[in-house]
């Protein structure tokens, strides 16, 4: 084994704001400092990080004019309930919805992410 576990890092225009958004989505603790933020569950077993970058260009979806490069799938029990909750904290539902067991949203920085039925 070379490494213990991965940490995903998302570029964004405001690291603290995007960490707060995903912290609320996942119920994880937010730790923010100048230009960088992490979210972690209580047991510290995972981490998603957010890196503030100048001149950030949001990805486009479903077109690839500005490639999405990656996205997060978040497992939920009820799509309708989860949709109303993520929209209330700043997500935007994408116009194009290619499936029935998941829904695509854009986070406050424009990254696509999916709510998927667990």
MODELLER restraints for C-alpha pairs under 7 A, 6 or more apart:
rsr = mdl.restraints
at = mdl.atoms
rsr.add(forms.Gaussian(group=physical.xy_distance, feature=features.Distance(at['CA:7:A'], at['CA:47:A']), mean=5.38, stdev=0.5))
rsr.add(forms.Gaussian(group=physical.xy_distance, feature=features.Distance(at['CA:7:A'], at['CA:48:A']), mean=5.66, stdev=0.5))
rsr.add(forms.Gaussian(group=physical.xy_distance, feature=features.Distance(at['CA:7:A'], at['CA:49:A']), mean=6.96, stdev=0.5))
rsr.add(forms.Gaussian(group=physical.xy_distance, feature=features.Distance(at['CA:8:A'], at['CA:48:A']), mean=4.99, stdev=0.5))
rsr.add(forms.Gaussian(group=physical.xy_distance, feature=features.Distance(at['CA:8:A'], at['CA:49:A']), mean=5.98, stdev=0.5))
rsr.add(forms.Gaussian(group=physical.xy_distance, feature=features.Distance(at['CA:9:A'], at['CA:48:A']), mean=6.01, stdev=0.5))
rsr.add(forms.Gaussian(group=physical.xy_distance, feature=features.Distance(at['CA:9:A'], at['CA:49:A']), mean=4.48, stdev=0.5))
rsr.add(forms.Gaussian(group=physical.xy_distance, feature=features.Distance(at['CA:9:A'], at['CA:50:A']), mean=5.34, stdev=0.5))
rsr.add(forms.Gaussian(group=physical.xy_distance, feature=features.Distance(at['CA:9:A'], at['CA:51:A']), mean=6.67, stdev=0.5))
rsr.add(forms.Gaussian(group=physical.xy_distance, feature=features.Distance(at['CA:10:A'], at['CA:49:A']), mean=6.32, stdev=0.5))
rsr.add(forms.Gaussian(group=physical.xy_distance, feature=features.Distance(at['CA:10:A'], at['CA:50:A']), mean=4.85, stdev=0.5))
rsr.add(forms.Gaussian(group=physical.xy_distance, feature=features.Distance(at['CA:10:A'], at['CA:51:A']), mean=6.08, stdev=0.5))
rsr.add(forms.Gaussian(group=physical.xy_distance, feature=features.Distance(at['CA:11:A'], at['CA:50:A']), mean=5.95, stdev=0.5))
rsr.add(forms.Gaussian(group=physical.xy_distance, feature=features.Distance(at['CA:11:A'], at['CA:51:A']), mean=4.85, stdev=0.5))
rsr.add(forms.Gaussian(group=physical.xy_distance, feature=features.Distance(at['CA:11:A'], at['CA:52:A']), mean=5.91, stdev=0.5))
rsr.add(forms.Gaussian(group=physical.xy_distance, feature=features.Distance(at['CA:11:A'], at['CA:53:A']), mean=6.25, stdev=0.5))
rsr.add(forms.Gaussian(group=physical.xy_distance, feature=features.Distance(at['CA:12:A'], at['CA:50:A']), mean=6.78, stdev=0.5))
rsr.add(forms.Gaussian(group=physical.xy_distance, feature=features.Distance(at['CA:12:A'], at['CA:51:A']), mean=6.11, stdev=0.5))
rsr.add(forms.Gaussian(group=physical.xy_distance, feature=features.Distance(at['CA:12:A'], at['CA:52:A']), mean=5.09, stdev=0.5))
rsr.add(forms.Gaussian(group=physical.xy_distance, feature=features.Distance(at['CA:12:A'], at['CA:53:A']), mean=5.95, stdev=0.5))
rsr.add(forms.Gaussian(group=physical.xy_distance, feature=features.Distance(at['CA:12:A'], at['CA:56:A']), mean=6.09, stdev=0.5))
rsr.add(forms.Gaussian(group=physical.xy_distance, feature=features.Distance(at['CA:12:A'], at['CA:109:A']), mean=6.04, stdev=0.5))
rsr.add(forms.Gaussian(group=physical.xy_distance, feature=features.Distance(at['CA:13:A'], at['CA:52:A']), mean=5.23, stdev=0.5))
rsr.add(forms.Gaussian(group=physical.xy_distance, feature=features.Distance(at['CA:13:A'], at['CA:53:A']), mean=5.69, stdev=0.5))
rsr.add(forms.Gaussian(group=physical.xy_distance, feature=features.Distance(at['CA:13:A'], at['CA:54:A']), mean=6.64, stdev=0.5))
rsr.add(forms.Gaussian(group=physical.xy_distance, feature=features.Distance(at['CA:13:A'], at['CA:56:A']), mean=5.70, stdev=0.5))
rsr.add(forms.Gaussian(group=physical.xy_distance, feature=features.Distance(at['CA:13:A'], at['CA:109:A']), mean=6.81, stdev=0.5))
rsr.add(forms.Gaussian(group=physical.xy_distance, feature=features.Distance(at['CA:14:A'], at['CA:52:A']), mean=5.44, stdev=0.5))
rsr.add(forms.Gaussian(group=physical.xy_distance, feature=features.Distance(at['CA:15:A'], at['CA:35:A']), mean=5.87, stdev=0.5))
rsr.add(forms.Gaussian(group=physical.xy_distance, feature=features.Distance(at['CA:15:A'], at['CA:36:A']), mean=5.47, stdev=0.5))
rsr.add(forms.Gaussian(group=physical.xy_distance, feature=features.Distance(at['CA:15:A'], at['CA:37:A']), mean=5.62, stdev=0.5))
rsr.add(forms.Gaussian(group=physical.xy_distance, feature=features.Distance(at['CA:15:A'], at['CA:50:A']), mean=5.03, stdev=0.5))
rsr.add(forms.Gaussian(group=physical.xy_distance, feature=features.Distance(at['CA:15:A'], at['CA:51:A']), mean=5.53, stdev=0.5))
rsr.add(forms.Gaussian(group=physical.xy_distance, feature=features.Distance(at['CA:15:A'], at['CA:52:A']), mean=4.96, stdev=0.5))
rsr.add(forms.Gaussian(group=physical.xy_distance, feature=features.Distance(at['CA:16:A'], at['CA:32:A']), mean=5.68, stdev=0.5))
rsr.add(forms.Gaussian(group=physical.xy_distance, feature=features.Distance(at['CA:16:A'], at['CA:37:A']), mean=5.70, stdev=0.5))
rsr.add(forms.Gaussian(group=physical.xy_distance, feature=features.Distance(at['CA:18:A'], at['CA:108:A']), mean=6.64, stdev=0.5))
rsr.add(forms.Gaussian(group=physical.xy_distance, feature=features.Distance(at['CA:18:A'], at['CA:109:A']), mean=6.95, stdev=0.5))
rsr.add(forms.Gaussian(group=physical.xy_distance, feature=features.Distance(at['CA:19:A'], at['CA:30:A']), mean=6.39, stdev=0.5))
rsr.add(forms.Gaussian(group=physical.xy_distance, feature=features.Distance(at['CA:19:A'], at['CA:37:A']), mean=6.11, stdev=0.5))
rsr.add(forms.Gaussian(group=physical.xy_distance, feature=features.Distance(at['CA:19:A'], at['CA:38:A']), mean=6.54, stdev=0.5))
rsr.add(forms.Gaussian(group=physical.xy_distance, feature=features.Distance(at['CA:19:A'], at['CA:39:A']), mean=6.32, stdev=0.5))
rsr.add(forms.Gaussian(group=physical.xy_distance, feature=features.Distance(at['CA:19:A'], at['CA:50:A']), mean=6.42, stdev=0.5))
rsr.add(forms.Gaussian(group=physical.xy_distance, feature=features.Distance(at['CA:20:A'], at['CA:30:A']), mean=6.41, stdev=0.5))
rsr.add(forms.Gaussian(group=physical.xy_distance, feature=features.Distance(at['CA:21:A'], at['CA:89:A']), mean=6.61, stdev=0.5))
rsr.add(forms.Gaussian(group=physical.xy_distance, feature=features.Distance(at['CA:23:A'], at['CA:29:A']), mean=6.10, stdev=0.5))
rsr.add(forms.Gaussian(group=physical.xy_distance, feature=features.Distance(at['CA:23:A'], at['CA:30:A']), mean=6.07, stdev=0.5))
rsr.add(forms.Gaussian(group=physical.xy_distance, feature=features.Distance(at['CA:23:A'], at['CA:39:A']), mean=5.95, stdev=0.5))
rsr.add(forms.Gaussian(group=physical.xy_distance, feature=features.Distance(at['CA:25:A'], at['CA:86:A']), mean=6.60, stdev=0.5))
rsr.add(forms.Gaussian(group=physical.xy_distance, feature=features.Distance(at['CA:28:A'], at['CA:39:A']), mean=5.77, stdev=0.5))
rsr.add(forms.Gaussian(group=physical.xy_distance, feature=features.Distance(at['CA:28:A'], at['CA:40:A']), mean=5.16, stdev=0.5))
rsr.add(forms.Gaussian(group=physical.xy_distance, feature=features.Distance(at['CA:28:A'], at['CA:41:A']), mean=4.60, stdev=0.5))
rsr.add(forms.Gaussian(group=physical.xy_distance, feature=features.Distance(at['CA:28:A'], at['CA:42:A']), mean=6.85, stdev=0.5))
rsr.add(forms.Gaussian(group=physical.xy_distance, feature=features.Distance(at['CA:29:A'], at['CA:39:A']), mean=5.39, stdev=0.5))
rsr.add(forms.Gaussian(group=physical.xy_distance, feature=features.Distance(at['CA:29:A'], at['CA:40:A']), mean=5.40, stdev=0.5))
rsr.add(forms.Gaussian(group=physical.xy_distance, feature=features.Distance(at['CA:29:A'], at['CA:41:A']), mean=6.17, stdev=0.5))
rsr.add(forms.Gaussian(group=physical.xy_distance, feature=features.Distance(at['CA:29:A'], at['CA:42:A']), mean=7.00, stdev=0.5))
rsr.add(forms.Gaussian(group=physical.xy_distance, feature=features.Distance(at['CA:30:A'], at['CA:38:A']), mean=5.87, stdev=0.5))
rsr.add(forms.Gaussian(group=physical.xy_distance, feature=features.Distance(at['CA:30:A'], at['CA:39:A']), mean=4.60, stdev=0.5))
rsr.add(forms.Gaussian(group=physical.xy_distance, feature=features.Distance(at['CA:30:A'], at['CA:40:A']), mean=6.88, stdev=0.5))
rsr.add(forms.Gaussian(group=physical.xy_distance, feature=features.Distance(at['CA:31:A'], at['CA:37:A']), mean=5.55, stdev=0.5))
rsr.add(forms.Gaussian(group=physical.xy_distance, feature=features.Distance(at['CA:31:A'], at['CA:38:A']), mean=5.21, stdev=0.5))
rsr.add(forms.Gaussian(group=physical.xy_distance, feature=features.Distance(at['CA:31:A'], at['CA:39:A']), mean=6.26, stdev=0.5))
rsr.add(forms.Gaussian(group=physical.xy_distance, feature=features.Distance(at['CA:32:A'], at['CA:38:A']), mean=6.34, stdev=0.5))
rsr.add(forms.Gaussian(group=physical.xy_distance, feature=features.Distance(at['CA:35:A'], at['CA:51:A']), mean=6.08, stdev=0.5))
rsr.add(forms.Gaussian(group=physical.xy_distance, feature=features.Distance(at['CA:35:A'], at['CA:52:A']), mean=4.85, stdev=0.5))
rsr.add(forms.Gaussian(group=physical.xy_distance, feature=features.Distance(at['CA:36:A'], at['CA:50:A']), mean=5.62, stdev=0.5))
rsr.add(forms.Gaussian(group=physical.xy_distance, feature=features.Distance(at['CA:36:A'], at['CA:51:A']), mean=4.82, stdev=0.5))
rsr.add(forms.Gaussian(group=physical.xy_distance, feature=features.Distance(at['CA:36:A'], at['CA:52:A']), mean=6.10, stdev=0.5))
rsr.add(forms.Gaussian(group=physical.xy_distance, feature=features.Distance(at['CA:37:A'], at['CA:49:A']), mean=5.63, stdev=0.5))
rsr.add(forms.Gaussian(group=physical.xy_distance, feature=features.Distance(at['CA:37:A'], at['CA:50:A']), mean=5.12, stdev=0.5))
rsr.add(forms.Gaussian(group=physical.xy_distance, feature=features.Distance(at['CA:37:A'], at['CA:51:A']), mean=6.82, stdev=0.5))
rsr.add(forms.Gaussian(group=physical.xy_distance, feature=features.Distance(at['CA:38:A'], at['CA:47:A']), mean=6.50, stdev=0.5))
rsr.add(forms.Gaussian(group=physical.xy_distance, feature=features.Distance(at['CA:38:A'], at['CA:48:A']), mean=5.71, stdev=0.5))
rsr.add(forms.Gaussian(group=physical.xy_distance, feature=features.Distance(at['CA:38:A'], at['CA:49:A']), mean=4.29, stdev=0.5))
rsr.add(forms.Gaussian(group=physical.xy_distance, feature=features.Distance(at['CA:38:A'], at['CA:50:A']), mean=6.26, stdev=0.5))
rsr.add(forms.Gaussian(group=physical.xy_distance, feature=features.Distance(at['CA:39:A'], at['CA:47:A']), mean=5.69, stdev=0.5))
rsr.add(forms.Gaussian(group=physical.xy_distance, feature=features.Distance(at['CA:39:A'], at['CA:48:A']), mean=5.46, stdev=0.5))
rsr.add(forms.Gaussian(group=physical.xy_distance, feature=features.Distance(at['CA:39:A'], at['CA:49:A']), mean=6.43, stdev=0.5))
rsr.add(forms.Gaussian(group=physical.xy_distance, feature=features.Distance(at['CA:40:A'], at['CA:46:A']), mean=5.78, stdev=0.5))
rsr.add(forms.Gaussian(group=physical.xy_distance, feature=features.Distance(at['CA:40:A'], at['CA:47:A']), mean=4.86, stdev=0.5))
rsr.add(forms.Gaussian(group=physical.xy_distance, feature=features.Distance(at['CA:40:A'], at['CA:48:A']), mean=6.87, stdev=0.5))
rsr.add(forms.Gaussian(group=physical.xy_distance, feature=features.Distance(at['CA:58:A'], at['CA:109:A']), mean=6.46, stdev=0.5))
rsr.add(forms.Gaussian(group=physical.xy_distance, feature=features.Distance(at['CA:58:A'], at['CA:110:A']), mean=5.15, stdev=0.5))
rsr.add(forms.Gaussian(group=physical.xy_distance, feature=features.Distance(at['CA:58:A'], at['CA:111:A']), mean=6.45, stdev=0.5))
rsr.add(forms.Gaussian(group=physical.xy_distance, feature=features.Distance(at['CA:59:A'], at['CA:66:A']), mean=4.72, stdev=0.5))
rsr.add(forms.Gaussian(group=physical.xy_distance, feature=features.Distance(at['CA:59:A'], at['CA:67:A']), mean=5.36, stdev=0.5))
rsr.add(forms.Gaussian(group=physical.xy_distance, feature=features.Distance(at['CA:59:A'], at['CA:68:A']), mean=4.70, stdev=0.5))
rsr.add(forms.Gaussian(group=physical.xy_distance, feature=features.Distance(at['CA:59:A'], at['CA:110:A']), mean=6.37, stdev=0.5))
rsr.add(forms.Gaussian(group=physical.xy_distance, feature=features.Distance(at['CA:59:A'], at['CA:111:A']), mean=5.96, stdev=0.5))
rsr.add(forms.Gaussian(group=physical.xy_distance, feature=features.Distance(at['CA:60:A'], at['CA:66:A']), mean=5.19, stdev=0.5))
rsr.add(forms.Gaussian(group=physical.xy_distance, feature=features.Distance(at['CA:60:A'], at['CA:67:A']), mean=6.19, stdev=0.5))
rsr.add(forms.Gaussian(group=physical.xy_distance, feature=features.Distance(at['CA:60:A'], at['CA:68:A']), mean=6.21, stdev=0.5))
rsr.add(forms.Gaussian(group=physical.xy_distance, feature=features.Distance(at['CA:61:A'], at['CA:68:A']), mean=6.81, stdev=0.5))
rsr.add(forms.Gaussian(group=physical.xy_distance, feature=features.Distance(at['CA:61:A'], at['CA:112:A']), mean=6.91, stdev=0.5))
rsr.add(forms.Gaussian(group=physical.xy_distance, feature=features.Distance(at['CA:68:A'], at['CA:111:A']), mean=6.93, stdev=0.5))
rsr.add(forms.Gaussian(group=physical.xy_distance, feature=features.Distance(at['CA:71:A'], at['CA:112:A']), mean=5.82, stdev=0.5))
rsr.add(forms.Gaussian(group=physical.xy_distance, feature=features.Distance(at['CA:71:A'], at['CA:113:A']), mean=5.26, stdev=0.5))
rsr.add(forms.Gaussian(group=physical.xy_distance, feature=features.Distance(at['CA:72:A'], at['CA:113:A']), mean=4.88, stdev=0.5))
rsr.add(forms.Gaussian(group=physical.xy_distance, feature=features.Distance(at['CA:72:A'], at['CA:114:A']), mean=6.35, stdev=0.5))
rsr.add(forms.Gaussian(group=physical.xy_distance, feature=features.Distance(at['CA:73:A'], at['CA:113:A']), mean=5.87, stdev=0.5))
rsr.add(forms.Gaussian(group=physical.xy_distance, feature=features.Distance(at['CA:73:A'], at['CA:114:A']), mean=4.71, stdev=0.5))
rsr.add(forms.Gaussian(group=physical.xy_distance, feature=features.Distance(at['CA:73:A'], at['CA:115:A']), mean=6.02, stdev=0.5))
rsr.add(forms.Gaussian(group=physical.xy_distance, feature=features.Distance(at['CA:73:A'], at['CA:116:A']), mean=6.51, stdev=0.5))
rsr.add(forms.Gaussian(group=physical.xy_distance, feature=features.Distance(at['CA:74:A'], at['CA:114:A']), mean=6.04, stdev=0.5))
rsr.add(forms.Gaussian(group=physical.xy_distance, feature=features.Distance(at['CA:74:A'], at['CA:115:A']), mean=4.99, stdev=0.5))
rsr.add(forms.Gaussian(group=physical.xy_distance, feature=features.Distance(at['CA:74:A'], at['CA:116:A']), mean=5.93, stdev=0.5))
rsr.add(forms.Gaussian(group=physical.xy_distance, feature=features.Distance(at['CA:75:A'], at['CA:115:A']), mean=5.94, stdev=0.5))
rsr.add(forms.Gaussian(group=physical.xy_distance, feature=features.Distance(at['CA:75:A'], at['CA:116:A']), mean=4.83, stdev=0.5))
rsr.add(forms.Gaussian(group=physical.xy_distance, feature=features.Distance(at['CA:75:A'], at['CA:117:A']), mean=5.76, stdev=0.5))
rsr.add(forms.Gaussian(group=physical.xy_distance, feature=features.Distance(at['CA:75:A'], at['CA:118:A']), mean=5.00, stdev=0.5))
rsr.add(forms.Gaussian(group=physical.xy_distance, feature=features.Distance(at['CA:76:A'], at['CA:82:A']), mean=6.79, stdev=0.5))
rsr.add(forms.Gaussian(group=physical.xy_distance, feature=features.Distance(at['CA:76:A'], at['CA:115:A']), mean=6.38, stdev=0.5))
rsr.add(forms.Gaussian(group=physical.xy_distance, feature=features.Distance(at['CA:76:A'], at['CA:116:A']), mean=5.88, stdev=0.5))
rsr.add(forms.Gaussian(group=physical.xy_distance, feature=features.Distance(at['CA:76:A'], at['CA:117:A']), mean=5.24, stdev=0.5))
rsr.add(forms.Gaussian(group=physical.xy_distance, feature=features.Distance(at['CA:76:A'], at['CA:118:A']), mean=5.40, stdev=0.5))
rsr.add(forms.Gaussian(group=physical.xy_distance, feature=features.Distance(at['CA:77:A'], at['CA:117:A']), mean=5.73, stdev=0.5))
rsr.add(forms.Gaussian(group=physical.xy_distance, feature=features.Distance(at['CA:77:A'], at['CA:118:A']), mean=5.68, stdev=0.5))
rsr.add(forms.Gaussian(group=physical.xy_distance, feature=features.Distance(at['CA:78:A'], at['CA:117:A']), mean=6.76, stdev=0.5))
rsr.add(forms.Gaussian(group=physical.xy_distance, feature=features.Distance(at['CA:79:A'], at['CA:115:A']), mean=6.86, stdev=0.5))
rsr.add(forms.Gaussian(group=physical.xy_distance, feature=features.Distance(at['CA:79:A'], at['CA:117:A']), mean=6.63, stdev=0.5))
rsr.add(forms.Gaussian(group=physical.xy_distance, feature=features.Distance(at['CA:90:A'], at['CA:107:A']), mean=6.85, stdev=0.5))
rsr.add(forms.Gaussian(group=physical.xy_distance, feature=features.Distance(at['CA:90:A'], at['CA:108:A']), mean=5.75, stdev=0.5))
rsr.add(forms.Gaussian(group=physical.xy_distance, feature=features.Distance(at['CA:91:A'], at['CA:105:A']), mean=6.28, stdev=0.5))
rsr.add(forms.Gaussian(group=physical.xy_distance, feature=features.Distance(at['CA:91:A'], at['CA:106:A']), mean=5.59, stdev=0.5))
rsr.add(forms.Gaussian(group=physical.xy_distance, feature=features.Distance(at['CA:91:A'], at['CA:107:A']), mean=4.75, stdev=0.5))
rsr.add(forms.Gaussian(group=physical.xy_distance, feature=features.Distance(at['CA:91:A'], at['CA:108:A']), mean=5.81, stdev=0.5))
rsr.add(forms.Gaussian(group=physical.xy_distance, feature=features.Distance(at['CA:92:A'], at['CA:105:A']), mean=5.43, stdev=0.5))
rsr.add(forms.Gaussian(group=physical.xy_distance, feature=features.Distance(at['CA:92:A'], at['CA:106:A']), mean=5.12, stdev=0.5))
rsr.add(forms.Gaussian(group=physical.xy_distance, feature=features.Distance(at['CA:92:A'], at['CA:107:A']), mean=6.63, stdev=0.5))
rsr.add(forms.Gaussian(group=physical.xy_distance, feature=features.Distance(at['CA:93:A'], at['CA:104:A']), mean=6.33, stdev=0.5))
rsr.add(forms.Gaussian(group=physical.xy_distance, feature=features.Distance(at['CA:93:A'], at['CA:105:A']), mean=4.34, stdev=0.5))
rsr.add(forms.Gaussian(group=physical.xy_distance, feature=features.Distance(at['CA:93:A'], at['CA:106:A']), mean=6.34, stdev=0.5))
rsr.add(forms.Gaussian(group=physical.xy_distance, feature=features.Distance(at['CA:94:A'], at['CA:104:A']), mean=5.64, stdev=0.5))
rsr.add(forms.Gaussian(group=physical.xy_distance, feature=features.Distance(at['CA:94:A'], at['CA:105:A']), mean=5.00, stdev=0.5))
rsr.add(forms.Gaussian(group=physical.xy_distance, feature=features.Distance(at['CA:94:A'], at['CA:106:A']), mean=6.43, stdev=0.5))
rsr.add(forms.Gaussian(group=physical.xy_distance, feature=features.Distance(at['CA:97:A'], at['CA:103:A']), mean=6.20, stdev=0.5))
rsr.add(forms.Gaussian(group=physical.xy_distance, feature=features.Distance(at['CA:97:A'], at['CA:104:A']), mean=6.23, stdev=0.5))
rsr.add(forms.Gaussian(group=physical.xy_distance, feature=features.Distance(at['CA:101:A'], at['CA:116:A']), mean=6.06, stdev=0.5))
rsr.add(forms.Gaussian(group=physical.xy_distance, feature=features.Distance(at['CA:101:A'], at['CA:117:A']), mean=5.70, stdev=0.5))
rsr.add(forms.Gaussian(group=physical.xy_distance, feature=features.Distance(at['CA:102:A'], at['CA:114:A']), mean=6.32, stdev=0.5))
rsr.add(forms.Gaussian(group=physical.xy_distance, feature=features.Distance(at['CA:102:A'], at['CA:115:A']), mean=5.42, stdev=0.5))
rsr.add(forms.Gaussian(group=physical.xy_distance, feature=features.Distance(at['CA:102:A'], at['CA:116:A']), mean=4.19, stdev=0.5))
rsr.add(forms.Gaussian(group=physical.xy_distance, feature=features.Distance(at['CA:102:A'], at['CA:117:A']), mean=6.15, stdev=0.5))
rsr.add(forms.Gaussian(group=physical.xy_distance, feature=features.Distance(at['CA:103:A'], at['CA:114:A']), mean=5.41, stdev=0.5))
rsr.add(forms.Gaussian(group=physical.xy_distance, feature=features.Distance(at['CA:103:A'], at['CA:115:A']), mean=5.31, stdev=0.5))
rsr.add(forms.Gaussian(group=physical.xy_distance, feature=features.Distance(at['CA:103:A'], at['CA:116:A']), mean=6.64, stdev=0.5))
rsr.add(forms.Gaussian(group=physical.xy_distance, feature=features.Distance(at['CA:104:A'], at['CA:112:A']), mean=6.62, stdev=0.5))
rsr.add(forms.Gaussian(group=physical.xy_distance, feature=features.Distance(at['CA:104:A'], at['CA:113:A']), mean=5.79, stdev=0.5))
rsr.add(forms.Gaussian(group=physical.xy_distance, feature=features.Distance(at['CA:104:A'], at['CA:114:A']), mean=4.51, stdev=0.5))
rsr.add(forms.Gaussian(group=physical.xy_distance, feature=features.Distance(at['CA:104:A'], at['CA:115:A']), mean=6.60, stdev=0.5))
rsr.add(forms.Gaussian(group=physical.xy_distance, feature=features.Distance(at['CA:105:A'], at['CA:112:A']), mean=5.53, stdev=0.5))
rsr.add(forms.Gaussian(group=physical.xy_distance, feature=features.Distance(at['CA:105:A'], at['CA:113:A']), mean=5.40, stdev=0.5))
rsr.add(forms.Gaussian(group=physical.xy_distance, feature=features.Distance(at['CA:105:A'], at['CA:114:A']), mean=6.05, stdev=0.5))
rsr.add(forms.Gaussian(group=physical.xy_distance, feature=features.Distance(at['CA:106:A'], at['CA:112:A']), mean=4.38, stdev=0.5))
rsr.add(forms.Gaussian(group=physical.xy_distance, feature=features.Distance(at['CA:106:A'], at['CA:113:A']), mean=6.10, stdev=0.5))
